[in-house]
Amino acid sequence: MTIDTRIVNDLIANEIGFVTTVPCKQLAGVIAELDRRDDILHVPSNKEDEGMGLCAGAWMGGKRSAIIMQNTAIGVTINTLATLIQYYRMPLPMLISYRGELREPVACQVEMAVHTKALLAQLHIPTYHFHRQSDVDEFDAILKYTFMCNKPVAILTDATFWGGYGDQ
Protein backbone atom coordinates (compact mmCIF):
# COMPACT_ATOMS: atom_id res chain seq x y z
CA MET A 1 0.00 0.00 0.00
CA THR A 2 1.38 3.42 -0.90
CA ILE A 3 1.74 6.18 1.67
CA ASP A 4 -0.89 8.17 -0.27
CA THR A 5 -3.42 5.32 -0.06
CA ARG A 6 -2.65 4.84 3.63
CA ILE A 7 -3.35 8.52 4.37
CA VAL A 8 -6.64 8.54 2.46
CA ASN A 9 -7.69 5.24 4.06
CA ASP A 10 -7.08 6.75 7.51
CA LEU A 11 -9.13 9.83 6.58
CA ILE A 12 -12.03 7.63 5.50
CA ALA A 13 -11.69 5.31 8.52
CA ASN A 14 -12.11 8.39 10.73
CA GLU A 15 -15.33 9.33 8.92
CA ILE A 16 -13.86 12.35 7.18
CA GLY A 17 -16.26 12.91 4.31
CA PHE A 18 -14.91 16.20 2.92
CA VAL A 19 -11.36 17.22 2.03
CA THR A 20 -10.20 20.40 0.39
CA THR A 21 -6.74 20.78 -1.09
CA VAL A 22 -4.48 23.46 -2.47
CA PRO A 23 -2.01 22.25 -5.12
CA CYS A 24 1.36 21.04 -3.85
CA LYS A 25 3.94 18.87 -5.60
CA GLN A 26 4.77 16.91 -2.44
CA LEU A 27 1.09 16.21 -1.73
CA ALA A 28 0.18 15.44 -5.36
CA GLY A 29 -0.07 11.68 -4.71
CA VAL A 30 -2.54 12.15 -1.85
CA ILE A 31 -4.58 14.57 -3.96
CA ALA A 32 -4.64 12.09 -6.86
CA GLU A 33 -5.73 9.32 -4.48
CA LEU A 34 -8.57 11.50 -3.19
CA ASP A 35 -9.71 12.06 -6.79
CA ARG A 36 -9.80 8.29 -7.40
CA ARG A 37 -12.08 7.62 -4.43
CA ASP A 38 -15.88 7.75 -4.42
CA ASP A 39 -16.16 7.48 -0.62
CA ILE A 40 -14.81 10.97 0.14
CA LEU A 41 -15.68 14.34 -1.39
CA HIS A 42 -12.64 16.26 -2.64
CA VAL A 43 -13.07 19.94 -3.50
CA PRO A 44 -9.93 21.78 -4.65
CA SER A 45 -9.51 25.26 -3.24
CA ASN A 46 -7.83 28.39 -4.61
CA LYS A 47 -6.40 29.53 -1.26
CA GLU A 48 -5.85 27.94 2.12
CA ASP A 49 -8.05 30.34 4.07
CA GLU A 50 -10.84 29.75 1.55
CA GLY A 51 -10.34 26.01 2.04
CA MET A 52 -10.70 26.41 5.79
CA GLY A 53 -13.99 28.20 5.18
CA LEU A 54 -15.15 25.26 3.06
CA CYS A 55 -14.14 22.87 5.85
CA ALA A 56 -16.07 24.96 8.38
CA GLY A 57 -19.15 24.83 6.18
CA ALA A 58 -18.85 21.07 5.80
CA TRP A 59 -18.47 20.67 9.58
CA MET A 60 -21.51 22.87 10.23
CA GLY A 61 -23.37 20.71 7.73
CA GLY A 62 -22.52 17.57 9.66
CA LYS A 63 -19.44 16.30 7.79
CA ARG A 64 -16.01 15.80 9.23
CA SER A 65 -13.46 17.60 7.10
CA ALA A 66 -9.73 18.04 6.55
CA ILE A 67 -7.47 20.39 4.60
CA ILE A 68 -4.33 19.48 2.68
CA MET A 69 -1.98 22.41 2.07
CA GLN A 70 1.57 23.81 2.09
CA ASN A 71 3.18 25.49 5.09
CA THR A 72 4.07 28.52 2.99
CA ALA A 73 0.45 29.67 3.31
CA ILE A 74 0.17 29.41 7.11
CA GLY A 75 0.44 33.19 7.29
CA VAL A 76 -2.73 33.78 5.26
CA THR A 77 -4.70 31.36 7.45
CA ILE A 78 -4.02 32.94 10.86
CA ASN A 79 -7.22 35.01 11.00
CA THR A 80 -9.38 32.14 9.75
CA LEU A 81 -7.83 29.72 12.24
CA ALA A 82 -8.29 32.07 15.21
CA THR A 83 -11.68 33.66 14.47
CA LEU A 84 -13.48 30.75 12.83
CA ILE A 85 -11.90 27.35 13.40
CA GLN A 86 -10.69 27.87 16.98
CA TYR A 87 -13.42 30.24 18.10
CA TYR A 88 -16.14 27.74 17.18
CA ARG A 89 -14.04 24.77 18.39
CA MET A 90 -14.02 23.02 15.04
CA PRO A 91 -11.84 19.96 14.68
CA LEU A 92 -9.68 20.38 11.60
CA PRO A 93 -6.87 18.02 10.64
CA MET A 94 -4.38 19.97 8.51
CA LEU A 95 -2.01 17.78 6.49
CA ILE A 96 0.72 20.24 5.60
CA SER A 97 3.75 19.82 3.37
CA TYR A 98 6.63 21.41 5.25
CA ARG A 99 8.78 23.15 2.67
CA GLY A 100 11.96 25.08 3.38
CA GLU A 101 14.17 22.73 5.36
CA LEU A 102 17.51 21.13 4.45
CA ARG A 103 18.03 20.44 0.74
CA GLU A 104 15.09 22.72 -0.21
CA PRO A 105 15.72 23.76 -3.84
CA VAL A 106 13.51 26.89 -3.77
CA ALA A 107 14.99 29.72 -1.68
CA CYS A 108 11.71 31.58 -1.05
CA GLN A 109 10.29 28.49 0.71
CA VAL A 110 12.84 28.85 3.52
CA GLU A 111 11.41 32.04 5.01
CA MET A 112 8.04 30.54 5.90
CA ALA A 113 9.65 27.37 7.24
CA VAL A 114 11.46 29.56 9.77
CA HIS A 115 8.08 30.80 11.08
CA THR A 116 5.71 27.86 10.62
CA LYS A 117 6.17 26.04 13.93
CA ALA A 118 6.30 29.28 15.93
CA LEU A 119 3.02 30.50 14.40
CA LEU A 120 1.30 27.20 15.10
CA ALA A 121 2.66 27.24 18.66
CA GLN A 122 1.48 30.83 19.18
CA LEU A 123 -2.03 29.69 18.18
CA HIS A 124 -1.73 26.69 20.56
CA ILE A 125 -2.33 24.26 17.69
CA PRO A 126 -0.98 20.77 18.42
CA THR A 127 1.67 20.05 15.79
CA TYR A 128 3.25 16.78 14.70
CA HIS A 129 6.21 16.56 12.31
CA PHE A 130 6.53 13.49 10.08
CA HIS A 131 10.13 12.85 8.94
CA ARG A 132 10.00 9.14 8.11
CA GLN A 133 7.27 7.23 6.29
CA SER A 134 6.85 5.07 9.40
CA ASP A 135 5.59 8.22 11.18
CA VAL A 136 2.32 7.74 9.27
CA ASP A 137 1.55 5.05 11.85
CA GLU A 138 0.56 7.94 14.15
CA PHE A 139 -1.84 9.52 11.62
CA ASP A 140 -4.93 7.57 12.73
CA ALA A 141 -4.36 8.50 16.42
CA ILE A 142 -3.84 12.15 15.48
CA LEU A 143 -7.12 12.19 13.56
CA LYS A 144 -8.95 10.64 16.51
CA TYR A 145 -7.35 13.22 18.80
CA THR A 146 -8.49 16.24 16.77
CA PHE A 147 -12.11 15.04 16.74
CA MET A 148 -12.01 14.08 20.42
CA CYS A 149 -10.82 17.52 21.54
CA ASN A 150 -12.47 19.68 18.83
CA LYS A 151 -9.22 21.40 17.88
CA PRO A 152 -7.32 22.00 14.69
CA VAL A 153 -4.20 19.85 14.48
CA ALA A 154 -1.22 20.34 12.15
CA ILE A 155 0.64 17.39 10.66
CA LEU A 156 3.81 18.69 9.01
CA THR A 157 5.26 16.35 6.40
CA ASP A 158 8.74 17.22 5.20
CA ALA A 159 10.52 16.26 1.99
CA THR A 160 12.25 13.33 3.68
CA PHE A 161 8.83 11.88 4.55
CA TRP A 162 7.80 12.11 0.88
CA GLY A 163 11.07 10.64 -0.42
CA GLY A 164 13.26 13.73 -0.76
CA TYR A 165 13.66 16.33 -3.46
CA GLY A 166 14.84 13.88 -6.11
CA ASP A 167 18.06 15.01 -7.78
CA GLN A 168 18.25 18.25 -5.79
LINZILIN-V515639 format. One record per helix or strand of 3 or more residues. SS is the DSSP state (2 for helix, 1 for strand). FROM is the first residue (numbers start at 0). LEN is the number of residues. If there is no record, write none. Layout:
ss;from;len
SS;FROM;LEN
SS;FROM;LEN
//
This chain:
ss;from;len
2;2;11
1;15;6
2;27;9
1;40;4
2;47;13
1;63;7
2;70;16
1;91;7
2;107;15
1;125;5
2;132;17
1;151;7
2;158;4
//
